[in-house]
Amino acid sequence: MDATRIIAIRHGETAWNVDTRIQGQLDIPLNDTGRQQARRLARALAGEPLQAIYSSDLGRAHDTALSVGRASGLPVITDPGLRERGFGIFQGKTFAEIEAVLPEQALRWRKRDPEFAPEGGESLLQFRERVTRTAHRLAAHHPGEQIMLVGHGGVLDVLYRAATGQGLQAPRTWELGNAAINRLLWTPEGLTLVGWSDTHHLDDESLDETSA
């Protein structure tokens, strides 16, 4: 089977990203910066051959994907398998609030305990299984083609670890920037890394819309 090329994108910035507040599966919209990032992303990818765009069904990812979809003339297909990790009772709290109110759970979270799940949420093991299963399922439909997956920071982290053989508890040394361009290759044997965290388009003011 021919390989599938994947462009993997984290959604644009939200106000909760700025506040370091856990969004999880809460539907938090893009802020003004995030919408600008989405527009710049669409312009940067305007010449890319894309056969399909898949997105998390949460608004911040879907709206980011729609910017690319409008520029490329492709519909955006939502898939809940690309949602952020479910963080249960952590959702809506800042990192500092979690450590103050739930110190024992915060410690297990910081240590990346693979089996730990916040009350009402997912463990890292459950999350990894969901994301990798979804990515493999979607990529398998497009041998020899290029697709886009638009998700969340946690989703991109899982994909990077899967492509590089990093374990769930390995310290993160890679960037997960909002609207950065990340490239992967999929075959039935798994994912491999092609390129990661290209943010040149976010620094290029020439990609902004000009006002009349």
ChimeraX commands (.cxc) that place a marker at each C-alpha (Angstrom):
marker #1 position 0.00,0.00,0.00 radius 0.5
marker #1 position 1.29,3.49,-0.88 radius 0.5
marker #1 position 2.05,5.82,2.01 radius 0.5
marker #1 position -0.35,8.56,3.06 radius 0.5
marker #1 position 1.14,11.99,3.70 radius 0.5
marker #1 position -0.37,13.78,6.69 radius 0.5
marker #1 position -0.30,17.47,7.54 radius 0.5
marker #1 position -1.12,17.60,11.25 radius 0.5
marker #1 position -2.28,20.88,12.77 radius 0.5
marker #1 position -3.08,22.08,16.25 radius 0.5
marker #1 position -5.92,24.62,16.32 radius 0.5
marker #1 position -5.25,28.35,16.51 radius 0.5
marker #1 position -4.90,30.15,19.82 radius 0.5
marker #1 position -7.74,30.55,22.31 radius 0.5
marker #1 position -8.09,32.80,25.35 radius 0.5
marker #1 position -7.77,29.72,27.54 radius 0.5
marker #1 position -4.42,28.83,25.93 radius 0.5
marker #1 position -3.18,32.25,27.03 radius 0.5
marker #1 position -4.54,31.72,30.55 radius 0.5
marker #1 position -3.07,28.17,30.77 radius 0.5
marker #1 position -6.60,26.97,31.52 radius 0.5
marker #1 position -7.41,23.34,30.73 radius 0.5
marker #1 position -9.85,23.16,27.84 radius 0.5
marker #1 position -10.03,19.41,27.34 radius 0.5
marker #1 position -13.28,18.69,25.56 radius 0.5
marker #1 position -14.96,21.99,26.45 radius 0.5
marker #1 position -15.84,23.92,23.30 radius 0.5
marker #1 position -13.73,27.08,23.61 radius 0.5
marker #1 position -13.58,29.34,20.51 radius 0.5
marker #1 position -10.55,30.84,18.80 radius 0.5
marker #1 position -9.50,34.31,19.93 radius 0.5
marker #1 position -8.50,37.08,17.50 radius 0.5
marker #1 position -4.93,35.79,17.34 radius 0.5
marker #1 position -6.18,32.28,16.67 radius 0.5
marker #1 position -8.37,33.43,13.80 radius 0.5
marker #1 position -5.41,35.31,12.29 radius 0.5
marker #1 position -3.25,32.20,12.67 radius 0.5
marker #1 position -5.88,30.16,10.85 radius 0.5
marker #1 position -5.94,32.63,7.96 radius 0.5
marker #1 position -2.15,32.59,7.71 radius 0.5
marker #1 position -2.15,28.80,7.80 radius 0.5
marker #1 position -4.64,28.68,4.93 radius 0.5
marker #1 position -2.49,30.98,2.81 radius 0.5
marker #1 position 0.69,29.04,3.58 radius 0.5
marker #1 position -0.95,25.79,2.44 radius 0.5
marker #1 position -2.74,27.25,-0.59 radius 0.5
marker #1 position -0.50,25.41,-3.06 radius 0.5
marker #1 position -0.54,22.05,-1.26 radius 0.5
marker #1 position -2.33,19.12,-2.92 radius 0.5
marker #1 position -4.91,17.97,-0.37 radius 0.5
marker #1 position -7.44,15.22,-0.88 radius 0.5
marker #1 position -9.27,15.52,2.44 radius 0.5
marker #1 position -9.43,17.64,5.59 radius 0.5
marker #1 position -10.43,15.96,8.85 radius 0.5
marker #1 position -10.99,17.88,12.07 radius 0.5
marker #1 position -11.96,17.47,15.67 radius 0.5
marker #1 position -15.60,18.41,16.12 radius 0.5
marker #1 position -14.67,21.03,18.76 radius 0.5
marker #1 position -15.07,24.57,17.45 radius 0.5
marker #1 position -11.49,25.77,17.87 radius 0.5
marker #1 position -10.18,22.97,15.67 radius 0.5
marker #1 position -13.10,23.00,13.24 radius 0.5
marker #1 position -12.84,26.74,12.62 radius 0.5
marker #1 position -9.10,26.40,12.01 radius 0.5
marker #1 position -9.77,23.63,9.51 radius 0.5
marker #1 position -12.51,25.65,7.80 radius 0.5
marker #1 position -10.01,28.38,6.92 radius 0.5
marker #1 position -7.95,25.83,5.00 radius 0.5
marker #1 position -11.07,24.23,3.55 radius 0.5
marker #1 position -12.32,27.51,2.12 radius 0.5
marker #1 position -8.93,28.20,0.52 radius 0.5
marker #1 position -8.60,24.71,-0.95 radius 0.5
marker #1 position -12.23,24.17,-1.91 radius 0.5
marker #1 position -12.53,21.07,0.28 radius 0.5
marker #1 position -15.19,20.27,2.87 radius 0.5
marker #1 position -14.13,19.70,6.46 radius 0.5
marker #1 position -15.07,16.27,7.80 radius 0.5
marker #1 position -15.40,16.20,11.59 radius 0.5
marker #1 position -14.34,13.19,13.64 radius 0.5
marker #1 position -14.67,13.09,17.44 radius 0.5
marker #1 position -11.68,10.74,17.51 radius 0.5
marker #1 position -9.52,13.85,16.98 radius 0.5
marker #1 position -10.84,15.57,20.12 radius 0.5
marker #1 position -8.52,16.68,22.89 radius 0.5
marker #1 position -8.03,14.36,25.85 radius 0.5
marker #1 position -10.99,14.32,28.18 radius 0.5
marker #1 position -9.73,15.97,31.38 radius 0.5
marker #1 position -12.87,15.54,33.46 radius 0.5
marker #1 position -12.80,17.64,36.63 radius 0.5
marker #1 position -9.58,19.37,35.49 radius 0.5
marker #1 position -11.45,21.12,32.68 radius 0.5
marker #1 position -11.94,24.84,33.22 radius 0.5
marker #1 position -9.15,25.07,35.81 radius 0.5
marker #1 position -5.69,26.60,35.43 radius 0.5
marker #1 position -2.57,24.55,36.20 radius 0.5
marker #1 position -2.13,26.48,39.45 radius 0.5
marker #1 position -5.75,25.85,40.52 radius 0.5
marker #1 position -5.42,22.13,39.90 radius 0.5
marker #1 position -2.28,21.94,42.02 radius 0.5
marker #1 position -3.93,23.93,44.82 radius 0.5
marker #1 position -7.24,22.05,44.88 radius 0.5
marker #1 position -6.24,18.55,43.75 radius 0.5
marker #1 position -2.55,18.16,44.71 radius 0.5
marker #1 position -2.42,14.35,44.65 radius 0.5
marker #1 position -4.07,14.15,41.24 radius 0.5
marker #1 position -1.90,17.02,39.99 radius 0.5
marker #1 position 1.23,15.07,40.97 radius 0.5
marker #1 position 0.15,11.97,39.05 radius 0.5
marker #1 position -0.68,14.19,36.09 radius 0.5
marker #1 position 2.71,15.95,36.19 radius 0.5
marker #1 position 4.48,12.59,36.33 radius 0.5
marker #1 position 2.51,11.49,33.24 radius 0.5
marker #1 position 1.18,8.38,34.97 radius 0.5
marker #1 position -0.17,6.44,31.95 radius 0.5
marker #1 position -3.04,4.91,33.94 radius 0.5
marker #1 position -4.14,8.07,35.72 radius 0.5
marker #1 position -7.43,9.57,34.59 radius 0.5
marker #1 position -8.90,12.71,36.18 radius 0.5
marker #1 position -12.40,12.00,37.47 radius 0.5
marker #1 position -14.66,11.89,34.40 radius 0.5
marker #1 position -11.70,11.97,32.00 radius 0.5
marker #1 position -9.35,9.72,30.03 radius 0.5
marker #1 position -6.03,8.17,30.97 radius 0.5
marker #1 position -3.02,8.69,28.71 radius 0.5
marker #1 position -3.31,5.06,27.66 radius 0.5
marker #1 position -6.95,5.49,26.65 radius 0.5
marker #1 position -6.21,8.77,24.90 radius 0.5
marker #1 position -3.27,7.36,22.93 radius 0.5
marker #1 position -5.32,4.38,21.81 radius 0.5
marker #1 position -8.16,6.64,20.60 radius 0.5
marker #1 position -5.95,9.08,18.71 radius 0.5
marker #1 position -3.69,6.52,17.05 radius 0.5
marker #1 position -6.67,4.36,16.06 radius 0.5
marker #1 position -8.37,7.41,14.51 radius 0.5
marker #1 position -5.25,8.55,12.64 radius 0.5
marker #1 position -4.66,5.06,11.22 radius 0.5
marker #1 position -8.30,4.69,10.20 radius 0.5
marker #1 position -8.41,8.02,8.38 radius 0.5
marker #1 position -5.01,7.67,6.72 radius 0.5
marker #1 position -5.82,4.17,5.47 radius 0.5
marker #1 position -8.56,5.67,3.27 radius 0.5
marker #1 position -6.03,7.76,1.32 radius 0.5
marker #1 position -3.06,5.66,0.11 radius 0.5
marker #1 position -0.77,7.73,-2.09 radius 0.5
marker #1 position -2.59,10.94,-1.17 radius 0.5
marker #1 position -2.13,13.82,1.26 radius 0.5
marker #1 position -4.64,14.66,3.99 radius 0.5
marker #1 position -4.88,17.13,6.83 radius 0.5
marker #1 position -5.73,16.30,10.43 radius 0.5
marker #1 position -6.68,19.27,12.63 radius 0.5
marker #1 position -6.80,18.60,16.34 radius 0.5
marker #1 position -5.36,19.73,19.66 radius 0.5
marker #1 position -2.10,19.90,21.57 radius 0.5
marker #1 position -2.59,16.52,23.18 radius 0.5
marker #1 position -3.50,14.94,19.84 radius 0.5
marker #1 position -0.35,16.31,18.21 radius 0.5
marker #1 position 1.72,15.08,21.17 radius 0.5
marker #1 position 0.37,11.54,20.72 radius 0.5
marker #1 position 1.10,11.62,16.97 radius 0.5
marker #1 position 4.67,12.84,17.55 radius 0.5
marker #1 position 5.33,10.15,20.13 radius 0.5
marker #1 position 3.89,7.47,17.84 radius 0.5
marker #1 position 6.02,8.65,14.91 radius 0.5
marker #1 position 9.27,8.83,16.91 radius 0.5
marker #1 position 8.86,5.89,19.27 radius 0.5
marker #1 position 8.73,8.10,22.37 radius 0.5
marker #1 position 7.01,6.56,25.36 radius 0.5
marker #1 position 4.08,8.20,27.12 radius 0.5
marker #1 position 6.25,9.20,30.07 radius 0.5
marker #1 position 9.17,10.56,28.06 radius 0.5
marker #1 position 9.74,14.28,28.80 radius 0.5
marker #1 position 8.39,16.49,26.03 radius 0.5
marker #1 position 11.21,18.21,24.14 radius 0.5
marker #1 position 9.20,19.16,21.03 radius 0.5
marker #1 position 6.96,22.13,20.30 radius 0.5
marker #1 position 3.17,21.91,19.97 radius 0.5
marker #1 position 2.52,25.41,18.68 radius 0.5
marker #1 position -0.89,26.71,17.70 radius 0.5
marker #1 position -1.35,26.49,13.90 radius 0.5
marker #1 position 2.20,25.19,13.29 radius 0.5
marker #1 position 2.62,22.89,10.28 radius 0.5
marker #1 position 3.66,19.31,11.12 radius 0.5
marker #1 position 4.23,16.55,8.58 radius 0.5
marker #1 position 3.99,12.80,9.00 radius 0.5
marker #1 position 3.98,9.75,6.77 radius 0.5
marker #1 position 1.61,6.84,7.37 radius 0.5
marker #1 position 1.90,3.25,6.19 radius 0.5
marker #1 position 0.15,0.17,7.60 radius 0.5
marker #1 position 3.28,-0.29,9.76 radius 0.5
marker #1 position 2.69,3.04,11.49 radius 0.5
marker #1 position 3.71,6.71,11.46 radius 0.5
marker #1 position 7.06,8.31,10.70 radius 0.5
marker #1 position 8.13,11.92,11.16 radius 0.5
marker #1 position 8.83,14.10,8.11 radius 0.5
marker #1 position 8.90,17.62,9.58 radius 0.5
marker #1 position 7.73,19.32,12.75 radius 0.5
marker #1 position 6.67,22.71,14.05 radius 0.5
marker #1 position 7.09,24.88,10.96 radius 0.5
marker #1 position 5.92,28.33,12.08 radius 0.5
marker #1 position 7.42,30.55,9.38 radius 0.5
marker #1 position 3.96,31.36,8.05 radius 0.5
marker #1 position 2.93,32.77,11.42 radius 0.5
marker #1 position 5.76,35.29,11.37 radius 0.5
marker #1 position 5.18,36.43,7.75 radius 0.5
marker #1 position 3.04,39.56,7.75 radius 0.5
marker #1 position 2.71,39.35,3.98 radius 0.5
marker #1 position 0.25,36.50,4.54 radius 0.5
marker #1 position -2.22,38.82,6.27 radius 0.5
marker #1 position -5.29,40.04,4.44 radius 0.5
marker #1 position -4.89,43.58,3.15 radius 0.5
marker #1 position -7.68,45.98,3.94 radius 0.5
marker #1 position -9.30,47.94,1.13 radius 0.5
marker link #1:1,2 radius 0.2
marker link #1:2,3 radius 0.2
marker link #1:3,4 radius 0.2
marker link #1:4,5 radius 0.2
marker link #1:5,6 radius 0.2
marker link #1:6,7 radius 0.2
marker link #1:7,8 radius 0.2
marker link #1:8,9 radius 0.2
marker link #1:9,10 radius 0.2
marker link #1:10,11 radius 0.2
marker link #1:11,12 radius 0.2
marker link #1:12,13 radius 0.2
marker link #1:13,14 radius 0.2
marker link #1:14,15 radius 0.2
marker link #1:15,16 radius 0.2
marker link #1:16,17 radius 0.2
marker link #1:17,18 radius 0.2
marker link #1:18,19 radius 0.2
marker link #1:19,20 radius 0.2
marker link #1:20,21 radius 0.2
marker link #1:21,22 radius 0.2
marker link #1:22,23 radius 0.2
marker link #1:23,24 radius 0.2
marker link #1:24,25 radius 0.2
marker link #1:25,26 radius 0.2
marker link #1:26,27 radius 0.2
marker link #1:27,28 radius 0.2
marker link #1:28,29 radius 0.2
marker link #1:29,30 radius 0.2
marker link #1:30,31 radius 0.2
marker link #1:31,32 radius 0.2
marker link #1:32,33 radius 0.2
marker link #1:33,34 radius 0.2
marker link #1:34,35 radius 0.2
marker link #1:35,36 radius 0.2
marker link #1:36,37 radius 0.2
marker link #1:37,38 radius 0.2
marker link #1:38,39 radius 0.2
marker link #1:39,40 radius 0.2
marker link #1:40,41 radius 0.2
marker link #1:41,42 radius 0.2
marker link #1:42,43 radius 0.2
marker link #1:43,44 radius 0.2
marker link #1:44,45 radius 0.2
marker link #1:45,46 radius 0.2
marker link #1:46,47 radius 0.2
marker link #1:47,48 radius 0.2
marker link #1:48,49 radius 0.2
marker link #1:49,50 radius 0.2
marker link #1:50,51 radius 0.2
marker link #1:51,52 radius 0.2
marker link #1:52,53 radius 0.2
marker link #1:53,54 radius 0.2
marker link #1:54,55 radius 0.2
marker link #1:55,56 radius 0.2
marker link #1:56,57 radius 0.2
marker link #1:57,58 radius 0.2
marker link #1:58,59 radius 0.2
marker link #1:59,60 radius 0.2
marker link #1:60,61 radius 0.2
marker link #1:61,62 radius 0.2
marker link #1:62,63 radius 0.2
marker link #1:63,64 radius 0.2
marker link #1:64,65 radius 0.2
marker link #1:65,66 radius 0.2
marker link #1:66,67 radius 0.2
marker link #1:67,68 radius 0.2
marker link #1:68,69 radius 0.2
marker link #1:69,70 radius 0.2
marker link #1:70,71 radius 0.2
marker link #1:71,72 radius 0.2
marker link #1:72,73 radius 0.2
marker link #1:73,74 radius 0.2
marker link #1:74,75 radius 0.2
marker link #1:75,76 radius 0.2
marker link #1:76,77 radius 0.2
marker link #1:77,78 radius 0.2
marker link #1:78,79 radius 0.2
marker link #1:79,80 radius 0.2
marker link #1:80,81 radius 0.2
marker link #1:81,82 radius 0.2
marker link #1:82,83 radius 0.2
marker link #1:83,84 radius 0.2
marker link #1:84,85 radius 0.2
marker link #1:85,86 radius 0.2
marker link #1:86,87 radius 0.2
marker link #1:87,88 radius 0.2
marker link #1:88,89 radius 0.2
marker link #1:89,90 radius 0.2
marker link #1:90,91 radius 0.2
marker link #1:91,92 radius 0.2
marker link #1:92,93 radius 0.2
marker link #1:93,94 radius 0.2
marker link #1:94,95 radius 0.2
marker link #1:95,96 radius 0.2
marker link #1:96,97 radius 0.2
marker link #1:97,98 radius 0.2
marker link #1:98,99 radius 0.2
marker link #1:99,100 radius 0.2
marker link #1:100,101 radius 0.2
marker link #1:101,102 radius 0.2
marker link #1:102,103 radius 0.2
marker link #1:103,104 radius 0.2
marker link #1:104,105 radius 0.2
marker link #1:105,106 radius 0.2
marker link #1:106,107 radius 0.2
marker link #1:107,108 radius 0.2
marker link #1:108,109 radius 0.2
marker link #1:109,110 radius 0.2
marker link #1:110,111 radius 0.2
marker link #1:111,112 radius 0.2
marker link #1:112,113 radius 0.2
marker link #1:113,114 radius 0.2
marker link #1:114,115 radius 0.2
marker link #1:115,116 radius 0.2
marker link #1:116,117 radius 0.2
marker link #1:117,118 radius 0.2
marker link #1:118,119 radius 0.2
marker link #1:119,120 radius 0.2
marker link #1:120,121 radius 0.2
marker link #1:121,122 radius 0.2
marker link #1:122,123 radius 0.2
marker link #1:123,124 radius 0.2
marker link #1:124,125 radius 0.2
marker link #1:125,126 radius 0.2
marker link #1:126,127 radius 0.2
marker link #1:127,128 radius 0.2
marker link #1:128,129 radius 0.2
marker link #1:129,130 radius 0.2
marker link #1:130,131 radius 0.2
marker link #1:131,132 radius 0.2
marker link #1:132,133 radius 0.2
marker link #1:133,134 radius 0.2
marker link #1:134,135 radius 0.2
marker link #1:135,136 radius 0.2
marker link #1:136,137 radius 0.2
marker link #1:137,138 radius 0.2
marker link #1:138,139 radius 0.2
marker link #1:139,140 radius 0.2
marker link #1:140,141 radius 0.2
marker link #1:141,142 radius 0.2
marker link #1:142,143 radius 0.2
marker link #1:143,144 radius 0.2
marker link #1:144,145 radius 0.2
marker link #1:145,146 radius 0.2
marker link #1:146,147 radius 0.2
marker link #1:147,148 radius 0.2
marker link #1:148,149 radius 0.2
marker link #1:149,150 radius 0.2
marker link #1:150,151 radius 0.2
marker link #1:151,152 radius 0.2
marker link #1:152,153 radius 0.2
marker link #1:153,154 radius 0.2
marker link #1:154,155 radius 0.2
marker link #1:155,156 radius 0.2
marker link #1:156,157 radius 0.2
marker link #1:157,158 radius 0.2
marker link #1:158,159 radius 0.2
marker link #1:159,160 radius 0.2
marker link #1:160,161 radius 0.2
marker link #1:161,162 radius 0.2
marker link #1:162,163 radius 0.2
marker link #1:163,164 radius 0.2
marker link #1:164,165 radius 0.2
marker link #1:165,166 radius 0.2
marker link #1:166,167 radius 0.2
marker link #1:167,168 radius 0.2
marker link #1:168,169 radius 0.2
marker link #1:169,170 radius 0.2
marker link #1:170,171 radius 0.2
marker link #1:171,172 radius 0.2
marker link #1:172,173 radius 0.2
marker link #1:173,174 radius 0.2
marker link #1:174,175 radius 0.2
marker link #1:175,176 radius 0.2
marker link #1:176,177 radius 0.2
marker link #1:177,178 radius 0.2
marker link #1:178,179 radius 0.2
marker link #1:179,180 radius 0.2
marker link #1:180,181 radius 0.2
marker link #1:181,182 radius 0.2
marker link #1:182,183 radius 0.2
marker link #1:183,184 radius 0.2
marker link #1:184,185 radius 0.2
marker link #1:185,186 radius 0.2
marker link #1:186,187 radius 0.2
marker link #1:187,188 radius 0.2
marker link #1:188,189 radius 0.2
marker link #1:189,190 radius 0.2
marker link #1:190,191 radius 0.2
marker link #1:191,192 radius 0.2
marker link #1:192,193 radius 0.2
marker link #1:193,194 radius 0.2
marker link #1:194,195 radius 0.2
marker link #1:195,196 radius 0.2
marker link #1:196,197 radius 0.2
marker link #1:197,198 radius 0.2
marker link #1:198,199 radius 0.2
marker link #1:199,200 radius 0.2
marker link #1:200,201 radius 0.2
marker link #1:201,202 radius 0.2
marker link #1:202,203 radius 0.2
marker link #1:203,204 radius 0.2
marker link #1:204,205 radius 0.2
marker link #1:205,206 radius 0.2
marker link #1:206,207 radius 0.2
marker link #1:207,208 radius 0.2
marker link #1:208,209 radius 0.2
marker link #1:209,210 radius 0.2
marker link #1:210,211 radius 0.2
marker link #1:211,212 radius 0.2
view
